[in-house]
């Protein structure tokens, strides 16, 4: 299985209800892969050319990581509840 397909399957198991229709799953898959494409395009267009890591590259990665962590925290709270999120956060 391809890496993005594996990632989508993990996402599907965690967040898409088992009784979702094939059409709903297809729509979620399309949105998931679109997000991956946007992230890849953002990285490829924003990272400095050539070998090595610039300060701008570090700043971009720090901002992206922060944004993804913020999204992850919101998902935890939405799907697991604030108490479970706090348990995971401190573990």
N, C-alpha and C positions, 0 to 999 in steps of 0.2 A: 504494500500500500504506500502511496506517495505521502510525503510529510504533511502537506496541507490537508489531505484526505484524513490522515490519522488525527490531526488537530481538530478537524471538523467533527469527526466521530466522537472524540472526547467531549467537545462542546455540546454536541447533540445529546449525548447520554446525560450530561449535567443539567442542561437547560431547556431542552425541547421535550414537551410531554410525550409519553409513550403513545398516547392516542391521537397524536397530531396526524393530519392527513398527509399523503405523499406530496400534495401540492404545497402544504405548509412547510414541510421539510425541505422541499426543493427551493422555496423562497428563502428560507433561513440559510441554506447552503450558499445560495447566490449572494446574499448579503455578507456572509462570513468571508467568502472568497473575494468579494469586492473590497472589504476592509483590509484583507491581506495584501491585495494589489495596491491599494492606496498607501499603505505603510511602506511597501517595497519601493514604490515610485517616489515617495517622500524621501526615503533614505538615499536612493540613487541620485536624486536631483540635488540633495542638500549637503551630502558629505563632500569634503574637499577631495580634489583629484590627487592621484599619486599615492605613494606609500606613506605610511605613518598616520598618526592621528593628530589633527589640529585642535586648538582650543575651541574653535567653532564646532568641530565634530563632537567633542566632549560635551559641550553645552547642549547641542541637539539631542544627544543620547540621554543626557540627564533630564531634559524636558520631556522626551518621549517616555522614559521610564516613569517619571512622576505622573504623567497623564495616565499611563496604563495602570499604575498602582492605585490611583484615585478611582478609576473605573472598576478595578477589581474589588476595592473596598465597598463601593456602592453595590456591586453585584452580591458580595457576601451579605451585606445588610438586607438587600431585597429578597434574597433566596434562602438565607440561613437565619436571618434575624440578628439584631444588634448584639445580643448576648453571645451567640456562637462566634460572631465576627471578633468580638473582644477576646475570646478564648484563643482563636487562631492567631490574632495579632500579637498576643503576649507569649505564644508558644515558641 
